[in-house]
Amino acid sequence: MASAGHTVKGHCLCGAVAFSADVAKLEVDACHCSMCRRWAGGPFIALSCDGELRITGKDHLATYRSSEWGERSFCQTCGTSLFWHLVGTDHYALSANTLDDQSGLVLTSQIFIDEKPGFYEFANDTPKLTGVEVVAAFEASKGGES
Amino acid sequence: MAASLDVSGHCLCGAVSYNATAVSHDVSVCHCGMCRRWTGGPLMYFDVEGAPVIEGAESIGIYKSSDVGERGFCKRCGSVLFWKVAGEDRYTFTAGSLDTPSGLILTKEIFVEDKPAFYEFANPTEKLRGSDAMSAYTGDEPK
């Protein structure tokens, strides 16, 4: 079923930046890591995209390299958190809440659960991965592709 | 009686930091479409008394998102920092920006009518419609 996919479209709050992408699934995860929470104000809920990200309004897009492996892009005009990008790959974590059509989204995992503060909890019944487990799963998936 | 407390926070890159007096340890979640689009998740925030003391203000970008409110973010790293009542020193800062998020309690969810179906909080909270929640900031009668 690799060919079954979805084209999603999204935009920032002021409309200066818009994007479209083809994603395999409408599954989203919530990242509780301290960087995402500091950047997004709360857990960052994202949709995985492995492939081309088509962006309009690129001159309004700013990117901050937040770690050796990751960078975060946002709209310079309104500050909307748009996506996280795994440097050197075509893997993006697109903010689910920027999508024009959010129907059909399903929260299927929570990651960096070991960094979640105690004051909130999602009711959704999902697998919960620690940061170490997320990195291990990613390394395993890379191995499988080679 | 809820005791106010001195808090501090900063953005992801450290260009902007602040000191403020939080009204309490209470955190609220806003599910409105603007907050969700802006932050990438439901916005988690706390109310502040008076004006915060901000360092690195030159790195702050302000976007006026409605007649009522404006949103502050770091222009260098994109961290979302605060929502405030336009033209007034009434601020709410993001829970994620706090240096020490200990002792926080999630007590309220607002704009519950705008929450998408794909997530739900387990915490027992007071749930308010947007117009009821906004009247606390605008002084308008709930619509």
Interface residues (C-beta under 8 A of the other chain):
Chain A: H11 C12 L13 C14 V28 A30 M35 C36 R37 R38 W39 A40 G41 G42 P43 F44 I45 A46 A62 Y64 S66 R72 S73 F74 C75 Q76 T77 C78 G79 T80 S81 L82 S95 A96 N97 T98 Q102 L105 V106 L107 P117 F119 Y120 E121 F122 A123 N124
Chain B: H10 C11 L12 C13 V27 V29 M34 R36 R37 W38 T39 G40 G41 P42 L43 M44 Y45 G61 Y63 S65 R71 G72 F73 C74 K75 R76 C77 G78 S79 V80 L81 T94 A95 G96 S97 P101 S102 L104 I105 L106 P116 F118 Y119 E120 F121 A122 N123
